[in-house]
C-alpha cells in the first residue's frame, strides 16, 4: 500500500489538512461517491498500521489493502481493478485539493484569475478599480526584480485584453507599457540565469556564453544606467569574466539594491559573489579577501538573509568565526584585539540561532578552536573536556586540536601514544574512500614524525614530505612547527 500514489498524497497532508479535506470532499461529492469517502476514512484508520511496511513485490496484496476492501465491500471478493479505480478517483480529488491550497497561498495567481473573472459579464464595471488596487499594492512593495516586472507584464496584458475586447477604446501607443515590462522582465531573467551559469563547473558550462549578445546590447543602449539591478548583474558578470571591476563596488551594489530584490534573487547574487571571494581568498591568502568575506558574512547574518527558516546554518556560524580568527592573525595589536573580540561575540551570540541538534557540537568545538587561535592553549583541553561529539568529524578534529595544544605547551608526555590511538580510531570509524580519512591520517603521521624527529636531516625530510603531500589537514601549522624547530636548533622533543 505504501507504494501507491494515493497513500503518498494522503501522507503529505497534515492532521489539520486531513480533517479539512474530509469535510471539503463530503461537500463536493456527497453521497454520489460514498465508496471513495469510505476509502479516505479507512486510510485514516489504517494510517498507523505496521502492515504498511510489509508490502512486497511478490504480487500479493498487503493486509491493509485487504482490510480496506473488506470494510468497503464486506460481501464481495477482492477486485484489484475496482480497487485501483477507486484509488485513482481519490487521487484526483487529493490533487485538486492540493492545487487549491497552493492557489490560496499564491497572491499573484489569485490576482490574475480575479481580473479574468472581472473582465467578463456583470463584473466588468469593477475591472479597472480592481486592476488599480492590485497595481497600487504591487508598487508599494520595495522589490523591483524579475518577479515585479513579470507581474507588471501580466497585469498589463489583462488590461490590454480588456480594452481590446470589451471597450474597443485603445489609447495611443497601447503596448508601450506592455513592451517595457516584458523587456525588463526578460533581461533580468536572462542576466540572473547567466550569472548562475557562470558558477557551474567547467564540464557543464556551454561552449559559447549565452549572455554575450545581451551584454553588448545593454552596453550600447546604456540601459544599465537606468536600472540599478541590471547594473549589478553586469558588474557580477564582469567580475567572473575577468574584466577590471572593483569588488567593493559590487558589494556596495548588492547592499544598495537589497531592498529591490526578493530574498531568493538577493541570495543568488550574494552567493555568486561570496563564492568568487572564497575562491580568491583560498588562492591568494590575501587579507583583503578575508576582510571582504567577513564583511559579506556579517551583513548577510545581520539581515538574516542566510537563515533557513528561524535557524542559522552551522556552516555560516563556523565560517564567520573562522574568518574573524584569520583576521586576528596579525602583528597589529589593535586589529588582533578587535577581531578576537568580534569572533568571541559571534561565538556566543549566534549560538542560540543554530538548529537545536547542532548547538552543543558547534559551540564547544568552535570555542576550543577560538582559544587555540587566541593562544590560550590551556583552555583548549578544558573546552573539549573529553566531550562526546555527535559529529564524527568534530570528534576527530577535536582530539587533533587537543594534541596540537599540548604540543604548543610542550606537554609531550604520552603524545605519541595519543596519536597512534587516534589513527586506530579513524581507521575504525572512517571507511576506505571517505573524503577525510586520508587527510586526517596523513596529518597524524606527519605530526608523529614531527615530535619524534631527533636530527636536522629528519626535519628536512619531513618538510619535503609535507610540502609534496596533496591530502593533509593543518598543513600550514605542520610546516610552521618544522620551521620553528629548525630555526631554534631544537631537534628533539624528548618524547615519552
Secondary structure in CASP SS format (residue, H / E / C, confidence):
PFRMAT SS
TARGET T0000
AUTHOR 0000-0000-0000
METHOD secondary structure of the structure
MODEL  1
X C 1.00
X C 1.00
X C 1.00
X C 1.00
X H 1.00
X H 1.00
X H 1.00
X H 1.00
X H 1.00
X H 1.00
X H 1.00
X H 1.00
X C 1.00
X C 1.00
X H 1.00
X H 1.00
X H 1.00
X H 1.00
X H 1.00
X H 1.00
X H 1.00
X H 1.00
X H 1.00
X H 1.00
X H 1.00
X H 1.00
X H 1.00
X H 1.00
X H 1.00
X H 1.00
X H 1.00
X H 1.00
X H 1.00
X H 1.00
X H 1.00
X H 1.00
X H 1.00
X H 1.00
X H 1.00
X H 1.00
X H 1.00
X H 1.00
X H 1.00
X H 1.00
X H 1.00
X H 1.00
X C 1.00
X C 1.00
X C 1.00
X H 1.00
X H 1.00
X H 1.00
X H 1.00
X H 1.00
X C 1.00
X C 1.00
X C 1.00
X C 1.00
X C 1.00
X C 1.00
X C 1.00
X C 1.00
X H 1.00
X H 1.00
X H 1.00
X H 1.00
X H 1.00
X H 1.00
X H 1.00
X H 1.00
X H 1.00
X H 1.00
X C 1.00
X C 1.00
X C 1.00
X C 1.00
X C 1.00
X C 1.00
X C 1.00
X H 1.00
X H 1.00
X H 1.00
X H 1.00
X H 1.00
X H 1.00
X H 1.00
X H 1.00
X H 1.00
X H 1.00
X H 1.00
X H 1.00
X H 1.00
X H 1.00
X H 1.00
X H 1.00
X H 1.00
X H 1.00
X H 1.00
X H 1.00
X H 1.00
X H 1.00
X H 1.00
X H 1.00
X H 1.00
X H 1.00
X C 1.00
X H 1.00
X H 1.00
X H 1.00
X H 1.00
X H 1.00
X H 1.00
X H 1.00
X H 1.00
X H 1.00
X H 1.00
X H 1.00
X H 1.00
X C 1.00
X C 1.00
X H 1.00
X H 1.00
X H 1.00
X H 1.00
X H 1.00
X H 1.00
X H 1.00
X H 1.00
X H 1.00
X H 1.00
X H 1.00
X H 1.00
X H 1.00
X H 1.00
X H 1.00
X H 1.00
X H 1.00
X H 1.00
X H 1.00
X H 1.00
X C 1.00
X C 1.00
X C 1.00
X C 1.00
X C 1.00
X H 1.00
X H 1.00
X H 1.00
X H 1.00
X H 1.00
X H 1.00
X H 1.00
X H 1.00
X H 1.00
X H 1.00
X H 1.00
X H 1.00
X H 1.00
X H 1.00
X H 1.00
X H 1.00
X H 1.00
X H 1.00
X H 1.00
X H 1.00
X H 1.00
X H 1.00
X C 1.00
X C 1.00
X C 1.00
X C 1.00
X C 1.00
X C 1.00
X C 1.00
X C 1.00
X H 1.00
X H 1.00
X H 1.00
X H 1.00
X H 1.00
X H 1.00
X H 1.00
X H 1.00
X H 1.00
X H 1.00
X H 1.00
X H 1.00
X H 1.00
X H 1.00
X H 1.00
X H 1.00
X H 1.00
X H 1.00
X H 1.00
X H 1.00
X H 1.00
X H 1.00
X H 1.00
X C 1.00
X C 1.00
X C 1.00
X H 1.00
X H 1.00
X H 1.00
X C 1.00
X C 1.00
X C 1.00
X C 1.00
X C 1.00
X C 1.00
X C 1.00
X H 1.00
X H 1.00
X H 1.00
X H 1.00
X H 1.00
X H 1.00
X H 1.00
X H 1.00
X H 1.00
X H 1.00
X C 1.00
X H 1.00
X H 1.00
X H 1.00
X H 1.00
X C 1.00
X H 1.00
X H 1.00
X H 1.00
X H 1.00
X H 1.00
X H 1.00
X H 1.00
X H 1.00
X H 1.00
X H 1.00
X H 1.00
X H 1.00
X H 1.00
X H 1.00
X C 1.00
X C 1.00
X C 1.00
X C 1.00
X C 1.00
X H 1.00
X H 1.00
X H 1.00
X H 1.00
X H 1.00
X H 1.00
X H 1.00
X H 1.00
X H 1.00
X H 1.00
X C 1.00
X H 1.00
X H 1.00
X H 1.00
X C 1.00
X C 1.00
X H 1.00
X H 1.00
X H 1.00
X H 1.00
X H 1.00
X H 1.00
X H 1.00
X H 1.00
X H 1.00
X H 1.00
X H 1.00
X H 1.00
X H 1.00
X H 1.00
X H 1.00
X H 1.00
X H 1.00
X H 1.00
X H 1.00
X H 1.00
X H 1.00
X H 1.00
X C 1.00
X C 1.00
X H 1.00
X H 1.00
X H 1.00
X H 1.00
X H 1.00
X H 1.00
X H 1.00
X H 1.00
X H 1.00
X H 1.00
X H 1.00
X H 1.00
X H 1.00
X H 1.00
X H 1.00
X H 1.00
X C 1.00
X C 1.00
X C 1.00
X C 1.00
X E 1.00
X E 1.00
X C 1.00
X C 1.00
X E 1.00
X E 1.00
X C 1.00
X H 1.00
X H 1.00
X H 1.00
X H 1.00
X H 1.00
X H 1.00
X H 1.00
X H 1.00
X H 1.00
X H 1.00
X H 1.00
X H 1.00
X H 1.00
X H 1.00
X H 1.00
X C 1.00
X C 1.00
X C 1.00
X C 1.00
X H 1.00
X H 1.00
X H 1.00
X H 1.00
X H 1.00
X H 1.00
X H 1.00
X H 1.00
X H 1.00
X H 1.00
X H 1.00
X H 1.00
X H 1.00
X H 1.00
X H 1.00
X H 1.00
X H 1.00
X H 1.00
X H 1.00
X H 1.00
X H 1.00
X E 1.00
X C 1.00
X C 1.00
X C 1.00
X C 1.00
X H 1.00
X H 1.00
X H 1.00
X H 1.00
X H 1.00
X H 1.00
X H 1.00
X H 1.00
X H 1.00
X H 1.00
X H 1.00
X H 1.00
X H 1.00
X H 1.00
X H 1.00
X H 1.00
X C 1.00
X C 1.00
X H 1.00
X H 1.00
X H 1.00
X H 1.00
X H 1.00
X H 1.00
X H 1.00
X H 1.00
X C 1.00
X C 1.00
X C 1.00
X C 1.00
X C 1.00
X C 1.00
X C 1.00
X H 1.00
X H 1.00
X H 1.00
X H 1.00
X H 1.00
X H 1.00
X H 1.00
X H 1.00
X H 1.00
X H 1.00
X H 1.00
X H 1.00
X H 1.00
X H 1.00
X H 1.00
X H 1.00
X H 1.00
X C 1.00
X C 1.00
X C 1.00
X C 1.00
X C 1.00
X C 1.00
X H 1.00
X H 1.00
X H 1.00
X H 1.00
X H 1.00
X H 1.00
X H 1.00
X H 1.00
X H 1.00
X H 1.00
X H 1.00
X H 1.00
X H 1.00
X H 1.00
X H 1.00
X C 1.00
X C 1.00
X C 1.00
X C 1.00
X C 1.00
X C 1.00
X C 1.00
X H 1.00
X H 1.00
X H 1.00
X H 1.00
X H 1.00
X H 1.00
X H 1.00
X H 1.00
X H 1.00
X H 1.00
X H 1.00
X H 1.00
X H 1.00
X H 1.00
X H 1.00
X H 1.00
X C 1.00
X C 1.00
X C 1.00
X H 1.00
X H 1.00
X H 1.00
X H 1.00
X H 1.00
X H 1.00
X H 1.00
X H 1.00
X H 1.00
X H 1.00
X H 1.00
X H 1.00
X H 1.00
X C 1.00
X C 1.00
X C 1.00
X C 1.00
X C 1.00
X C 1.00
X H 1.00
X H 1.00
X H 1.00
X H 1.00
X H 1.00
X H 1.00
X H 1.00
X H 1.00
X H 1.00
X H 1.00
X H 1.00
X H 1.00
X H 1.00
X C 1.00
X C 1.00
X C 1.00
X C 1.00
X C 1.00
X C 1.00
X C 1.00
X C 1.00
X C 1.00
END
